[in-house]
Amino acid sequence: MIIAIDGPAAAGKGTLSRLIAEHYGFHHLDTGLTYRAAAKALIDAGLPLNDEDVAQKVAGEVELADLDRTVLSKHEIGEAASKIAVMPAVRRALVEAQRSFSKRSPGTVLDGRDIGTVVCPDAPVKFYVTASTEVRARRRYDEIVAGGAPAEYDAIFADVKKRDERDMGRDDSPLKPADDAHLLDTSEMSIEAAFRAARDIIDAALKKE
Ligand code: C5P
C-alpha cells in the first residue's frame, strides 16, 4: 500500500502524513527533506545553488537514513531546496531513492509535491492537502515564533507565495493535484478532522486490496 500526499508548504501534509503512518504502521518519507538535505550539503560545502551538475552529484549522495528534520527544517534551507528542485537532474537522482523507499513493506506514506503525479503515479490512495496562503503563512510564522526565533509575518507571507509560484510554475514535475487525488483543504479544518477524513478513504482502499 502506497499513500501519496502532496500539497504546498505549510498546508499540514507533514503532520497528516506522520499521523497516517503511525496509525497504519507504515514507513514515512517526507520527500521535502531529501531536497533540503541536498541543498544544505551544497551550502555547507560553499558550493553554488545554480550549478546543475554539482547539485546532481550532491543529490546522488543523499542518504535517506540520515535525514534529520530538526537540522533541515530551517526556513532558509526550504528556500534553497526549492531552487535546486527546479533542476531535472537533481529530481532524477532523488526520485529514484524515493521510489525505492515507496516499495517497503507493509506500506509507505510519502509526502511532497509530485508524489501522486510523478514519483508514485500508481499509488492507490492520493491526497492533495492545501490551505489558503494566509493560513499557511500564519502557521509558518507561529512555528518560527514558537521555536524562539524572530519572525515577520509579511516577509513569511511573501516567501510562501514565492515558493508556491516556484513549485507550481516549474517545467519539471510542477506541484499540482493528481487527477485521482482526494482534496483536503485545511484552511478551516483541523488536522484531526483531516486525519479522520483520510482514514475513511484509506480504510475503504485497504478493503479493496
Ligand atoms: O516540503 P518542504 O518545504 O520541505 O520542501 C522543500 C522544497 O523541496 C519545496 O519547496 C519544493 O521545491 C521541493 N520539493 C519538491 N518535490 C518534493 C518535495 C519537495 O520539489 N516531492
Boltz pocket constraint, residues with backbone or C-beta under 6 A from the ligand:
constraints:
  - pocket:
      binder: B
      contacts: [[A, 9], [A, 31], [A, 32], [A, 33], [A, 35], [A, 36], [A, 77], [A, 78], [A, 81], [A, 82], [A, 83], [A, 85], [A, 111], [A, 112], [A, 113], [A, 114], [A, 115], [A, 163], [A, 167], [A, 173]]
      max_distance: 6.0
